[in-house]
Amino acid sequence: MTVISAILYFLTQHPFWAWPVIIMTGVAVSWLLFVLRRKKGGFVLILLFFIYGQVNIFVAHIFNALFLEAFGVEGKAVITHAEETSSTLNDQNVWVYDAVLKTADGRDVVVQFDTMSASIYPITNAILIPPQGEMFVVRYIPGFPRNFVVMREQSAYGKAYLIGEDREPVDKAAAQLDASPGNKEFIAEYRGALRAFIDKHRDDAQPGLIEDYQARLDALPPAD
């Protein structure tokens, strides 16, 4: 597992350097197949490796996150320094982060990553990096802790993000009802949004928020 983790680390952290390495690997495998088994068609194999070298730039962090989530052990980490660079990703500047990872056996490991190479689980299009100074949960393979995946939904910042997302339907339904307080469909939608949020986040949202939403729910007219 350590070797696999190291390979995935290289593919994730250095995708552009990995491209020629992947192509050369395809050439070597094709040559070995021809020498050992006299099998032709090596050009197709080289082409596949060439294509994957390009695809790897976009999917390496996904494979890495899935691997570490499945086989890694849990640790903790905290970002100690964050610096904005001049490089961009999706029209936003890339950030470089220094962090300290504490392994399961209590060792401190200095690590570095950026918004292009960060592995985050669950897989999403949004690159959600923990705030500096806040402890977050990671998973890594013992023997190579430099390669880790951020377990977003097990960390405080990720839970707060999810709660914020789930509040949006409630806010939307409340705005609709404010626009037309007597609309029965709007009342029903607001009631459903409040109930859905309370049921989902009763144990992890701030008690004051749950109490507020419950009071709003109780104040609505009874369902027909």
JOMO-V576882 format. One line per field, one symbol per residue. ss: DSSP state (A for helix, B for strand, O for the rest). phi: phi as a letter, one per 40 degrees, with the letter a starting at -180 (. if undefined). psi: psi as a letter, one per 30 degrees, with the letter a starting at -180 (. if undefined). A space follows every 50 residues. Layout:
BEGIN
ss: ???
phi: ???
psi: ???
END
This chain:
BEGIN
ss: OAAAAAAAAAAAAOAAAAAAAAAAAAAAAAAAAAAAAOOOOAAAAAAAAA AAAAAAAAAAAAAAAAAAAAAOBBBBBBBBBBBBBBBBBOOBBBBBBBBB BBOOOOOBBBBBBBOOOOOBBOOOOOOOOOOOOOOBBBBBBOOBBBBBBB BAAAOAAAAAAAAAAAAAAAAAAAAAAAAOOOOAAAAAAAAAAAAAAAAA AOOOOOAAAAAAAAAAAAAOOOOO
phi: .ccccccccccccbccccdcccccccccccccccccbfccgccccccccc ccdccddbbdccccccccccbcbcabaacbabbcbccbafgbccbbbbab bbcccgcbbcbaabccbcbbbccacccbccccgbcbcbbacdhacccabc cdccbdcccccccccccdcccccccccccadccccccccccccccccccc bdcbccdcccccccccccccdccc
psi: eeeeeeeeeeeefieeefeeeeeeeeeeeeeeeeeefhkagfeeeeeeee eeeeeeeffefeeeeeeeeefllkallkkfkkkklflljhgkkkkkkklk kjlfggkkkklkllfffkkkklklfkjjkllkfkklklklkkfiffjlkk iefgleeeeeeeeeeffeeeeeeeeeeefiffjeeeeeeeeeeeeeeeee gefflkeeeeeeeeeeefflkkk.
END
